[in-house]
Amino acid sequence: MTYQPYEGKIIYQKNLTDDLAIFRLELSDKSKILDFKPGQFVPLGVKIKDKVAYRAYSISSPPEERRYYEFYIRWATKPVLGKITSALFTLKKNKLIFWRKPAGVFTIEDKKPNGTTESRQMILVSSGTGIAPFISYILHLRKVGSKRKIVLLHGAKYVAELGYKNMLERLASETRDNWDFTYIPTVSQLDHPSSTGWTGNVGRVGDLLIDIDNHRSELEKKLGKNVTPKNSFFYICGYNNTINRVISFLTPLGFVSNRNKRKDGSFDIKSESYGE
């Protein structure tokens, strides 16, 4: 059975750099978008040579926002030019965009395999546009009044690529209704003009976990306590080398990935590869 794609258009585009932007898409008839879970993606399609080609992009808006989907997208040029991303960045106003139903399993783990509530602090580790699903997580959890401790680590090349920085800093300053959110950004290139005056963490996002096996990592210094499988659940989104590096730091502490669950089905790390 072939399903007709949904049709819509770009209603908002904020270019953070020449190759990084936030997009919002609405349905052509301005009806409510399809429901989804934080962490899911939408296959977006553009017409190229009279044929619609699709690529999946994680949704960065929360499911409570029913007017549009928001995406955080990099214009891929290496190793090869991304045709669909290029079309999005150069699309003329009111040009049709197509999409299919939201899908994906990189969602929040609310329950443990034994059915009990998952209450461990959520540590979200992202690099580049891998932050997109975590923005959806955070905005959703704030909206529903979550009391769980949430920590977001975001690595970017330079400050201009720390998308959502102002919003995340504002959320990190809030404490109303027992909201408990910590934002830890890091940049790897201080020689870029947008990084001038940066006084925060320097290096890749995985560097924030160096020496975690001795409980002297930058992450634990920021939190003021040790990170263990008993008190923390990790979500990682980024390139495979980011995922593998973070897992290599956590494994000696007894953390287990969803790639290799324990016999009882339990795990402490959930990851999704996110190419840009």
N, C-alpha and C positions, 0 to 999 in steps of 0.2 A: 504494500500500500504506500502510495506517495502522498506526503502531506504538503499542502501549499505553504510556502514560507510567509512570515509576517512581513509587512512593509512599513517603513517609517523613514525618518529623516533626522539629520543632525540638527539639534536646536541650540547647541552650545559647544564651543571649542575654545579652550584656554591653552595656548602654547606656552609651556614653561621654558623650553629651549627650542632650537631649530628642529629637533627630532623627538620631542617628548611633549605630550599634550593630554589634557583631560577632555573627554567627549561625553555629551549627553544625547541620547537618542529617544525619540518618542514615536508612537504609532501614528500613522498617517491620519487616522480619524480621531486622534487625541484621547482614545479610550485608555483604560488602565492597562498597564503592562502585565504580563503573566507573572504569577507568583513564583518565588524561588527561595532557596536556602542560602544563607551567607556562605561564600566560598565556592559557589557554582559559577559556571561560565555560560556564555552564549555564543554560538557559531554565527558570526556576522558575515554577510555576503554582499559583494559589489559586482556589478556587471562589467566584465572585461571581455571585449570582443564578442558581444552578444551572448555571453554565457556567464551565469552567476557563479563566482568562486567564493568559497567559504574558508574562514579561519576562526578558531575559538579564542575568545578573550574573556578573562575573568571579570565579573561584575564588581565594581567598587562601591556602588550605592547599596544601602540596606534594603531589605525586602519591604520595610514599612513605607518606602518612597515608591508610590505606584504611578507617578506621572511619567517617569523616564528611567532608563538604565544609564548608569554612568560607568565609563571605562577609563583606565589609565594606560595609555598606549605609547610605546616607543616606535619610531619609524625605523624599521630594520633595514640596514644597508649592507651589513656584513654578516656572514661570509657572502651572501647574495642579497640582492635587493628584494625586499618583501613586497610582492605585487599588491596584495590586499591592503596592507598597511599604507603603502604609497598612495593607493586609490583613496583611502580614508582621509589622508592628510591633504589631498589635492582636489577632493570632491567639491563640485560647485554647489552653491546654496540650493536647497530644495530638491537635490538629486536623490532618488530613491536608494535606500539601503534595505537589505533583506536580512532576516534572522530566523533562526529556528528556536525551538523551545530550550529553556535553560536546562543544563544537565551538569553532572559531576558529583564526585563523592568527597571532595576536600572540604567537608563541612565540620561544624563544631561537634565534638564528642560530648554529649550531655550525660550519657549513661555508660557505666562500665559493663563489660561482658556479663557480669553476674546480675545486672539489672539495677544496681545501686547508683545513686547520683554521683556524677563526676564533679568533684568540687576543688580539685587541685588548681593552683594558679596556672594560668595560661601564658606561656612564653612564646611569642610569635617572632620568628626570625625570618627576615626578608632581605633580598637584595634587588636593587633596581625596581622594575615594575612588578616584581613578585610581591610587593606590598598591597596590590590591588584587592585580593580577597580578604586581607586583614582589615582594610578600611571598612569593608562590609561587615565583618565580624564585630568590630569595635562600635560602629554606629548602631548596629542592631542591639548589642548587649547594653549599650547606654540607654537605648529607647525602652527596652523591656525591664530596666531597673536591676540588672545583674549585680550581685554582690561579690562575684569572683574577682580575685586579683588578676589583672591583665598587664602584661609587659610586652611592649613592642620594640624590637630591635630592627633598625632599617639602615642598610648600607647603600651608599651611592658614590659615584665618582666625585661629584662636587656638590656644593650647597644647592644650586639651582635644581638639581635632580632629586632633592628631598621633597618630593611631591607631598602635599597635605601637611607640611611642617607646621604652619601657623595653626591650623585646625587641631592638630595633634597636641601641640603645646598648650592650647586652650583647654582641651579635654584633660590633659595631665594636671592642670591646675585646679580642676573641679573636684569637690569632695561631697557635694550634696547627695543625699540618699545613699550614703555609704559607697559611693563610686570610688574605685581604687585602680587607677590606671597610671602606668609609668611608660614614658617614651624615651628611648635611647638611640639617637641617630649617630652615624659615623660617616665620614667622607674619606676617600682614599687619595684625592688629588688636590693638594692645597695651592698648586700653582695656577689654578683656574681663577679668572677675575671674580666669579661669584663666590669663591671661597675666601676672599679677602676678609680678614678679621674673625674668621672662624676660630672659636676657642673650645669647641667640643671635642669629641673623640675623633681620632685619626686612624685610618686603616680600613680593612674590609670587615664586614659584619661578623665573620667568624672569629676575628681577633678579639672580640668582646668575651669570648669563651676560653681564651688561652689560660692555662693554669687552673681550669675549673676542677681538675682532678685533685688539686691541693686546696681547693676552695679559696683561691686568691684571684679569681677572674674579675674583670671589670664589671661584668654583669652582677656578680655577688657583692662587689663593693658598693654598687649603686643600690642594690636591694637591702644591704645590711644583714644578709643571712645566707646560709648555705643553700644551694639548689640540689635537691635529691629527687629520686623517683617517687618518694612518698609525698612530696609537697608540690611537685611541678609536672606539667604536661607540655611538651614542646610541639609546636607546629612550625614547619620550615617550608618556605616557598622561594624558589630561585633556581639558578642553574644547578645541574647535577653536582658540580664540584663544590658548590656551597653546601648542598645537602650532605654530601659525603663527608665534608670536613667537620661540620657540626656534629654529625652522628659519631664520628671518630673521637671527638672530645667527650661525648656523653656516654659512650659505651662502657668505659672503665668505671663509671659511677653506677652501673647497673641499669641504665636506661635501655629499653628495647623498642625497636622501630616496628611500625605496622608492616614493614617488609618481611619481618621475621618475628611474628608474634610468639608469645609464650604458649605453652600447651593449653592453658585455660582461656586463651584468646585475648589476654590482656596485652597492652603495650603503652608506651609513654611518649612516643614520637610519631607524628603523622606528617608526611611530606608530600609535596607535589612539585615536579620539575616544571620550570617556567622559562622557556626560551623567549628571548626578546626579538 
